Amino acid sequence: MTKAQLKQLEADLWSAADKLRANSDLKSSEYSIPVLGLIFLKFADNNYRRHEGEILAEFQKLKGTRREKPISEIALEKCGFYLPDHARYDYLLTLPQEKDIAKALKEAMKAIEEYKPELEGVLPKDEYFRLTRDPKTKDIPNQLLKSFADIPADFSGDLFGQIYEYFLAEFARSEGSKGGEFFTPRSVVRLMVEIIEPHGGKVFDPACGSGGMFVQSAQFIEEHRRDVRSGRGDVFVYGQEKTQETVNLAKMNLAVNGLRGDVRKANTYYDDPHESFGAFDYVLANPPFNVDDVSVSSIEHDRRFNTHGVPRNKSKLKKEDQGKETVPNGNYLWINLFATSLKPTGRAALVMANSASDARHSEADIRRKLIEENLIYGMLTLPSNMFYTVTLPATLWFFDRAKTDDRILFIDARNVFTQIDRAHREFSTAQVNNLAIISRLHKGRREEFVELVDRYFAFGMERLLENRKRVQPVSGQLLEVLEDAAGKKAVGELVKQWAGLGKLEARYDQYRKGAGDSAPIEKRNKAQHQLREAFDPFFTGLHEGLKQLDRIVRQHEKEQAEAAQKEGKRGSTDRQTRALKTALEELHREVKHAEKFYQDIHWLQERFPRAEYEDVTGLCKLATPEEVAEQDYSLNPGRYVGVVIEEDGKTEEEFVEELLNVSAETEQLINSARQLEKTIRTNLKLLGGAL
C-alpha cells in the first residue's frame, strides 16, 4: 500500500467513525476508548490470521504426542495472541442483529486479556454497553465493526500502528487540551528520535501518554538495524502516566506495535515505580508545561529532582505559610529528572516550553549547573502551531551524558515546517532528515550527509522517469484539443523539454558509476553539486512550459464557455477539455513533487557546501562555554544563530506589481470603511430622532 493510499484509508476510516459520533451526544473522550478498542481487535485478528496456518499445523503435529500443547500456547509462541472463535473479528462482524453485540465484544476482549496477561484490565469492555443502551448510539458498535473491516487483512503491525496513531491524533484535535495530554505529533517525535538515535536498550518516558515516543523509537531501531554493531538491537520501554485511561491507551498501543514494556499508573512528581535514577539508556518525553502546584517538601530530598538544584520561589514565605511552599514552576523538575535518569552513556530528548530556556532565579542556577557539567548536547526551537492542542512555543532539549565536546549545538527550526491546514504545521519526512543531519555532521559523520543527498536524487529521478510516461498521452490529448499554432508550439516545447530528461538520466547513471559508495567524500560531494546544477535549467524550463500550456488550456476553456453561452447551452466546456485540464494539472503536481527532493538537495548544499558541519546564520551554531556564559547561560537558540533575511524569489517588476495591488486593495477597504462609518452615523441620528 502506498503512502497516499494509506492516508486515504486513514481519512475514510476517521470520517466514518466521526460521523457516527457526530450523530450522538458523545464527547470524543467518551468515544475514543471503544473505537480504539475495536481497532486493536482488528489488529489482533489480522495478526492471528497471518499465523493461523502455522499454528494449526504445529497443533496437529504435536497432538497425541508427549509434546502436545494447547493451541493457545502455540499461538502465543507464534504471534503473541490467542483468539478463540468468539473473539474473531469475522464472528463479531456477522453476528445476527438480535444478538447482544455489547456482551459479545466484552467476551472477546476478556478472552484476549485471559491469554495475554499484560493486557489484563486494559481493553474496553463495559464501554460498549453504554453505547447500546442509548437509542441514539445503539447501532454504533455494529457500524464501527463494518467500517474497520475495510482495513486490509495483510496489514503489518507498523501500518496498523500508523492508523492507531492517526486516530489518537484526530481524537486529540477533537478533544482540545485534554486530548493533548496523550498525544505528541508524530513528526516532532520522529525528529527527537532521529537526533538521540536510540539503538536499543531501555527507553524511559515519565509522561508517556499513549506511548507514541516508544513506537517511534522501535521504528527507528528497526529501520537502522543494519547500523547496529553492538547487538543491542532490541528495546524495552518503561513509562508512567497519572491517569489509568491513558495508561490503558499506552498499553494497547505497545501491543498494537509488538513492543515489550512496562507502563504504570503513577504521578511522577511523587512516585518512582521504575527506580529511574541512573537507570536508562534513553529518555524521551513531552511533559506538562508550567505546573506550579508541586510541594517543595515532597521533592527537595528526592535525588531525582535535587541533584542539580531545586526550583524555589525568590521571596521567602510568611511564617504561617511555612511547610506549604510549592515550586514556582515544574519545568525544571522535569529537566532535572531527565538528566538524572540517564546511565553514564545515556541520551535524552524532551519537549519544553520556550520560557524554560531563559528562566531566571533558581531555574537559572540549575541551568548553569547542567551546562557546566556538560550535560546539554543541543537545543532546537520548534515552529509555532506544531501541537494540536496548545499554542505555546516549544523547544527540544537534548542531553548526552557521554559527550566529550564542551560546545552546545543550537538549531533554530522556526522557519522549517510544512503547513497542513490554517492552524497546524508539521515537519515533512525530508525536513526531519535535513534537521537531524545537522547533528550528524556535527559528530563528523559526513558520509551520512552524502548518502541522504543520494537518496533524494534516487527518489526524484524515479518520480521524473515515472512522470515521463504520462507526457506522450497528455501531449496527444493537447494536440487533439488545441488547434491554433501557439498551442501546438507550446506542446512541442513541452515534449522537447521532457526529452532533455534522457540526457539527465545518462548523467545520473554516470554519476552513480563514478561517485559510488567507495569514492572519497569530497569527490562524491563535488559530483552531487554538479549533478544538482544540471537539473536546475531542466526544472526551470519544464515549469515555464507547463505554465504556458496551463494558460492556453484555460483560454481555450474560456472560449468554449463563451461560445456555449452564446448558443444558449448549459455546458461550459466539453468532457475532453475537462479531462485534459485534469491530466495537465496532475502532471504539474507530480513534477513539483519530484522537484521537492531537488529543492531539499539545494537546501542542504547551500548551507553545508563541503558536506561538513559549519555554523549557518539563522539556522545553527556550535557555541563554546565562553559564548554561553556571555549570554548569561541562556539556552535560547535565537540568541546564538542570528537571523537571516530570506529572498522571496520575486523580480523587481513582480514586487512592484504586488505592492500596487496591495495599495489598490487598501484604498478600496478605506473607502468601504468610510461609507460604513457614514451609514452608521446616519442610522444613529435616525434612532436619536425617533427616541
Order of alpha helices (4+ residues) and beta strands (2+ residues): alpha-alpha-alpha-alpha-alpha-alpha-alpha-alpha-alpha-beta-alpha-beta-alpha-beta-beta-alpha-alpha-alpha-beta-alpha-beta-beta-beta-beta-beta-alpha-alpha-alpha-alpha-alpha-beta-alpha-alpha-alpha
